Amino acid sequence: MYRYNDFDHAFLAERNAQFRQQVERRIDGSLTEDEFRPLRLMNGLYLQLHAYMLRVAIPYGSLRADQMRQLALIADRWDKGYGHFTTRQNIQYNWPKLPEVPDILDALGEVQLHAIQTSGNTIRNVTADHFAGAAADEIADPRPVAELIRQWSTDHPEFQFLPRKFKIAVTGSPNDRAVVKSHDIGLRMIQNDVGEAGYEVLVGGGLGRTPMIGKVIRDFLPPADLLPYLEAIVSVYNQLGRRDNKYKARLKITVHENGLDTIREKVEARFDEVKRAFSGIDQQMLAEIRDHFAPPAFRQAETKVFDQAYEANPVFRSWADTNLAPHKAEGYAIVTVSMKKQGATPGDATSAQMRVLADLAENYGHDDLRISHEQNVILPHVHKSDLPAIYAALREVDLATANVGLISDIIACPGMDYCALATARAIPVAQEIAQRFDELKLEHDIGPLKLKISGCINACGHHHVGHIGILGLDRAGVENYQITLGGDGTETAEIGTRTGPGFAYDEITNAIERIVRTYLDLREGTDETFLMAYRRVGAEPFKTALYETEKAKSHAA
């Protein structure tokens, strides 16, 4: 993983000292809240429903054990003993006190973490495939490039006041685990006809009020051209993006209003101008960064302990079948630790759980942890012989739930429990649905199904790309939940289709059960997933189950 140099340490110390002064001026009244707001947002500090919220960047989702322990310490010392992992691979603290925020930032700086550009109209935390450097299907590890982009974009003088927030995601695999098509810029590593690696570059993706799938602006971009090409895209957006209407300010609207061909023409012209200014220095930096991401020293050992546990313990076998993914190294596996025990708040981790995860990474996982956009934690490099011990440790802190990729592995935003923008609750809906299907003992029979919930139109829960998506809205003071079907956040990305009228809070779980039972009735064999079945039969059988069944019940009553 990347380690800070002297410049990084000095930069962060100066930035934190500057914000400490700004906080002091806000407290003594020298700054009004309106004056303080842009300053705090530049440092990841929000004002939510009940308190301030601090959003901490976890660059491309990667953490060391000492960093995870520091996050646990912050949760205990300055919050309420927990943190919330987000769909942007960040962690949020929901209860910090304003005078103590500078101390939190200093504590983060001790382990090379910060909250810079986790808010504001600037380039946000760069996200990446959470299996990076470990996945068996990977062309190349995307984290060095993500780190290069992070360094380039942090306090970039031209891009601190963009028309709107700007998000970049990168994956090193043809299989998209980073939702790159739903970002302002998505980078997907591919190989051309002669086997050279490069990037497919997409622009104009995004969810929220006007969801759109990113469009390919370059079929194949050589890696050496990546940074100047990104600079060209953001420069064109900075010039053309609307500042008169925040709902039309995102790059996706700029692309839509001007047309992809026009945007491409302007980007290519700007690229020709800026490319000369880089003079190869970015490639020198990238070479130095790559040294930080050398593969760990994978060990050779028998897997007999794993094989015996797998055969003897059906509960362990269920967990292994559900929560493990193939690793590129023989004898290794990728472990996804579910932060979605049925009834728990999706993405929340207690300080005790964080410390156990840190210990596991240090003792068994080559000191490497990842946060996924699906709000789970990954141990990317685990030898199979260590899996029984890891599983036992996870059980001790309620982290051994075998539901990764299943219906109770729900993405949910904080919703109206915390967020000042939310129009409906999301967390209780997720909890009730997860508990319902746990009680029914159906989720393993259902198989892969991604359910995502947002508490407002901003779509922080990624509901548009859920196989089943739920959007909570306010209808005349009453919570109303719309359902979308057929969304997909992978390389075959699609925006889900709305089924029809929404459902009340006390109706939504029953509605989801009707959808799932309809799928179970119509699927062609257990290998046909929900998404496959939906694409085969379309929305009508599900709409009938949702609305005709409800109508019949109403008439009967």
Sequence and secondary structure as in RCSB ss.txt:
>XXXX:A:sequence
MYRYNDFDHAFLAERNAQFRQQVERRIDGSLTEDEFRPLRLMNGLYLQLHAYMLRVAIPYGSLRADQMRQLALIA
DRWDKGYGHFTTRQNIQYNWPKLPEVPDILDALGEVQLHAIQTSGNTIRNVTADHFAGAAADEIADPRPVAELIR
QWSTDHPEFQFLPRKFKIAVTGSPNDRAVVKSHDIGLRMIQNDVGEAGYEVLVGGGLGRTPMIGKVIRDFLPPAD
LLPYLEAIVSVYNQLGRRDNKYKARLKITVHENGLDTIREKVEARFDEVKRAFSGIDQQMLAEIRDHFAPPAFRQ
AETKVFDQAYEANPVFRSWADTNLAPHKAEGYAIVTVSMKKQGATPGDATSAQMRVLADLAENYGHDDLRISHEQ
NVILPHVHKSDLPAIYAALREVDLATANVGLISDIIACPGMDYCALATARAIPVAQEIAQRFDELKLEHDIGPLK
LKISGCINACGHHHVGHIGILGLDRAGVENYQITLGGDGTETAEIGTRTGPGFAYDEITNAIERIVRTYLDLREG
TDETFLMAYRRVGAEPFKTALYETEKAKSHAA
>XXXX:A:secstr
     HHHHHHHHHHHHHHHHHHHHHHTTSS HHHHHHHHHTTTEEE SSSEEEEEB GGGEE HHHHHHHHHHH
HHHSSSEEEE TTS EEES   GGGHHHHHHHHHHTT B TTSSSSSB   EE TTTTTBTT SS SHHHHHHHH
HHHTT TTSSS SS B EEEESSSS SS GGGSSEEEEEEE TTS EEEEEEES B TTS B  EEEEEEE GGG
HHHHHHHHHHHHHHHS SS GGG SHHHHHHHH HHHHHHHHHHHHHHHHHHHTTHHHHHHHHHHHTT       
   HHHHHHHHH HHHHHHHHHHEEEBSSTTEEEEEE S  TTS TTEEEHHHHHHHHHHHHHHSTT EEE TTS
 EEEEEEEGGGHHHHHHHHHHTT     TTSTTS EE  GGGT SS SS  HHHHHHHHHHHHHHT HHHH S  
EEEESSTT TT GGGSSEEEEEEEETTEEEEEEEES B STT B  EE SS EETTTHHHHHHHHHHHHHHH SS
TTS HHHHHHHH SHHHHIIIIIHHHHHHHH 
